[in-house]
Amino acid sequence: MKQWIKKGAYDFILAAGDDRIDEDIFSVLSEDAYTIKVGSNPSLAQFSVRSVDQMRDLLMGFLKE
């Protein structure tokens, strides 16, 4: 993740996931990135949704804007 971020300037970064590997990603992203934990386990992510269905609804909402 760090190598990808170093390659360019990004206007928007969103990382979402539901397992331990995603926690590693959340830990290296800057505070201006949006991080979302899918599920109810404790997380380093800024935000959380309860289920994959809720994450899908959130992403679909972006498309409507």
N, C-alpha and C positions, 0 to 999 in steps of 0.2 A: 504494500500500500504506500509506504513512504517513497519508494522509487517512482511510482506512477504520479504522485502528487508533485514531486520534484521536476517532472518533465514539462509542466506548464502551469499557467495561471488559470484557475477555474472560477467561474461566476457562481457556481452552485455545486455543493457536494452533499449527497444524501446516501447514507449507509443504513441498511436495515437487515436484521437477521434474527435467527432464533436459536443459535447454538454457541458453544464456547469460542470457536474460531472468530465469530463476529465480535466477541468482546475484545479480542486482540486488535481488530480493526478500529473499533470505537476508541480504544486507548491511544492510538497514534494520530487520530484526526484532530485538527485544530478546533477551537471552540466555535468557530463560525460555520463548521459543517453541521448538518442535521443528522442526528443518529437516532434510530428507532429500534427498540427491542420488540420482537414479536413473541409474546408469551408473558407469563407472570413471574418468571424468575428474576432475582435481583440483577441489575445491569449497570454498566457504565454509560449507557445511552441516555441522551437528554429526554427522550420521549418513549412511550410504549403504547402498543396496541395489544389487545388480548388474543387475537387470532390472525391467521393468514387471511381469512375473509375480510377482516377489518383493514388489514394492510392493503389488500386489493382494492377495497372501496376508497381508501385514501389516495392511492395512485390513480384510480379512475377519476376521482375528483380533480386532480391536477389536469387531466386531459380536458375536462369541461371548462376550465378557466381560460 
